[in-house]
Structure formats: structure tokens, C-alpha cells
Amino acid sequence: MSISKGRNTEEALCALRKALAKASTSESVIIRTDKLKSYQKAMEKLRVANIKHIGKARLSSPENNNKVERFNGTLRDWLRSKRVTGRISENKALDGFIVFYNLIRPHKSLDSRSPGEAVLSEENIKPCSSIRERVSLIHKNVPH
């Protein structure tokens, strides 16, 4: 999710002004952003003394949002492949994505297993076939 419509300096400046208005404090403020140059340029234009801008986060720091960005990219790519019209369809699509992400999609960190398969193996539950195989059989039998 982005707090501005664009990625240029003017959009960043507008977003920073909104954030500062909501903060409405006379104490010093720390603003963390990604390394996008437009945020640095916007901070230079603001010239407010009580603001400290941190323009990057180390990969191992809790402020780093790479995992969230990756998840958002996965969700975006999955939704692009679906036809979504209206809020009800959006909710159904998100429900479908949750099933896909947790029960079907292989994750590198889980040795190419889905989270559902990883839990089954940790609990020593032996399903008759993998979740992915079952879903693919169901998908083949559903008329399109």
C-alpha cells in the first residue's frame, strides 16, 4: 500500500505534509521511508527542524518491510490473473487468495511446501495426497 498516488517529489511532499499534520506534535518526529530519492528531496523542501528522516532500513532491522512488499506483490500478481468486479467479488477473491497462499502455493522457506503441508508434516499427519494434488484434481473436475 502506498500513501501517495505517485512516486515523484511533489507526491512525496504532499504525503509528508499530511503525515506531519496528523502527528501534530511539537516534539521531534522521525519519518522512515524507503530509499526513494523523492522522499529525500521532499524533506529538503520541507526544512522543518524537528523532523529526522531515516531513508533506509537494514535488511535485518524490524523497520524493513521487504517481506510485506513481497507479499503485496504476490497478492497483486494473483489478483491480476482473476476477474474481480465489485466488493463481493473482491472479498471472494481475497478468500481464494488466502486458501491459495496458505494451502497451495509452495514457499521457498518451507522447502517448496505450502504452509498447510508444512504443518501436516510437523504434526506427523499423513494425508492420502498432497493438498496441491487434491486441489488440482478438484480444479480439473470443475466446469469452466
Residue, then its C-alpha position, 0 to 999 in steps of 0.5 A: m500500500s502506498i500513501s501517495k498516488g505517485r512516486n515523484t517529489e511533489e507526491a512525496l511532499c504532499a504525503l509528508r505534509k499530511a503525515l506531519a499534520k496528523a502527528s501534530t506534535s511539537e516534539s521531534v518526529i522521525i519519518r522512515t521511508d524507503k530509499l526513494k530519492s523523492y522522499q529525500k528531496a521532499m524533506e529538503k523542501l520541507r526544512v522543518a527542524n524537528i523532523k529526522h528522516i531515516g531513508k533506509a532500513r537494514l535488511s535485518s532491522p524490524e523497520n524493513n518491510n521487504k517481506v510485506e512488499r513481497f507479499n503485496g506483490t504476490l497478492r497483486d500478481w494473483l489478483r491480476s490473473k482473476r476477474v474481480t468486479g465489485r466488493i463481493s467479488e473482491n472479498k471472494a477473491l481475497d478468500g481464494f487468495i488466502v486458501f491459495y497462499n496458505l494451502i497451495r502455493p509452495h514457499k521457498s522457506l518451507d522447502s517448496r511446501s505450502p504452509g498447510e503441508a508444512v504443518l501436516s508434516e510437523e504434526n506427523i499427519k499423513p494425508c492420502s495426497s498432497i493438498r496441491e494434488r487434491v486441489s488440482l484434481i478438484h480444479k480439473n473436475v470443475p466446469h469452466 
